Amino acid sequence: MNKDKLLAAIKLKGKRVSDVIKSVNNMGVSMSNSTFYKGLRDIRPFKADEIMALSKVLDLNSEDVMDIFFAELVS
C-alpha cells in the first residue's frame, strides 16, 4: 500500500478524503472514515470492492491501482 500515491491521487482530483469516502458509499460500498484510515496505515488491507470503488471514484488506471494498492517493497 502506497499511502502517499493514494493521497496524491485524491488531491490531484481536487477532492478531500471525506468526499472520496462519500462517493464510495454512494456506489454501494460501505466505507467509514475509520476503515479508510486503517487501510491507509496498513492496519487493515482494503478489500477488493473498496479498491474497485476507490479506483472508479479517483479514475485510476490499472497501473495506478497496482502502484497504490499492491506496491511491493524491494530491498
HELIX and SHEET records of a PDB file:
HELIX    1   1 LYS A    3  LEU A   12  1                                  10    
HELIX    2   2 VAL A   17  ASN A   26  1                                  10    
HELIX    3   3 ASN A   33  LEU A   40  1                                   8    
HELIX    4   4 ALA A   48  VAL A   57  1                                  10    
HELIX    5   5 SER A   62  PHE A   69  1                                   8    
END                                                                             
